[in-house]
Amino acid sequence: MTEARALRLALLAWGLGDLALGRRAIGLAWMAAEVAAIAGVVFLTLTFGDTSWYLLPFLAGAAFLALWATQATFAYRAAQAQVTNGEITG
């Protein structure tokens, strides 16, 4: 598993990079968080999309994207650490 592969998988869906690295609990937690985050964005969009609070769904969507990038970065760094420590080879 290379760092690039872990990053690509993490960008496909939250937690896939961690699952590929053998970090099952972390990967499944990220996947559950993605489902909850999507549900939250959908809820806010349906609830506040046509009101004067329309900014809430936008901010939730921006936070969703920021968290997506964050989890991908964590997976990339975990892969780097495993390669550096000799746990996996590139």
Stockholm file with secondary structure:
# STOCKHOLM 1.0

chainA/1-90         MTEARALRLALLAWGLGDLALGRRAIGLAWMAAEVAAIAGVVFLTLTFGDTSWYLLPFLAGAAFLALWATQATFAYRAAQAQVTNGEITG
#=GR chainA/1-90 SS CCHHHHHHHHHHSTTHHHHHTTCHHHHHHHHHHHHHHHHHHHHHHHHHTTSTTTHHHHHHHHHHHHHHHHHHHHHHHHHHHHHHTTSSCC
#=GC SS_cons        CCHHHHHHHHHHSTTHHHHHTTCHHHHHHHHHHHHHHHHHHHHHHHHHTTSTTTHHHHHHHHHHHHHHHHHHHHHHHHHHHHHHTTSSCC
//
